[in-house]
């Protein structure tokens, strides 16, 4: 995996594997690049400072968006102990931004 961050243009690229890009699509500021078989080669985040803002605590939805996973997958990973979260109000999950960013990289 290769991570390229270009703060001067507010851009982040994460390369998962090498290959020839056949298709890409943009959703919520994230470009997903795929090969001709539909395998994800990498992602590009435009306006990356917005995605990686300095807010210290994340909601479940925000953490899922940052990781690129569904809420159901996130809940399974929490149950397995793969991701640490807390429920300060006894109801809604909250996550430390630093913990989630470690999982991203």
KAQUI-V771965 format. One record per backbone hydrogen bond with DSSP energy under -0.5 kcal/mol. CO is the residue of the C=O (numbers start at 1). NH is the residue of the N-H. E is the energy in kcal/mol with one decimal. If there is no record, write none. Layout:
[[CO;NH;E] [CO;NH;E]]
This chain:
[[2;15;-3.5] [4;13;-3.0] [5;7;-0.5] [6;9;-1.5] [6;11;-1.6] [7;10;-0.7] [10;47;-1.3] [10;48;-1.5] [11;6;-3.1] [12;45;-3.6] [13;4;-3.1] [13;15;-0.5] [14;16;-0.6] [14;43;-2.2] [15;2;-2.1] [19;21;-0.6] [23;34;-3.3] [25;32;-2.7] [27;30;-1.7] [29;46;-2.5] [30;27;-2.5] [30;32;-0.6] [31;33;-0.5] [31;44;-2.5] [32;25;-1.7] [33;41;-3.0] [33;42;-1.3] [34;22;-3.0] [34;23;-1.8] [35;38;-1.9] [39;35;-2.2] [41;16;-2.9] [41;17;-1.8] [42;33;-2.8] [43;14;-3.1] [44;31;-3.3] [44;46;-0.6] [45;12;-1.9] [45;48;-0.5] [47;50;-1.4] [47;51;-1.1] [48;52;-3.0] [50;53;-0.8] [56;97;-3.2] [58;95;-2.1] [59;63;-2.5] [60;64;-2.4] [61;65;-2.3] [62;66;-2.1] [63;67;-2.1] [64;68;-1.8] [64;69;-1.9] [70;74;-2.2] [71;75;-2.5] [72;76;-2.0] [73;77;-2.4] [74;78;-2.2] [75;79;-2.4] [76;80;-2.1] [77;82;-2.4] [77;83;-1.1] [78;81;-1.2] [86;94;-2.3] [87;90;-1.8] [93;60;-0.6] [94;86;-2.4] [95;58;-2.8] [96;100;-1.8] [97;101;-2.8] [98;102;-1.5] [99;103;-1.1] [100;104;-1.6] [101;105;-1.8]]
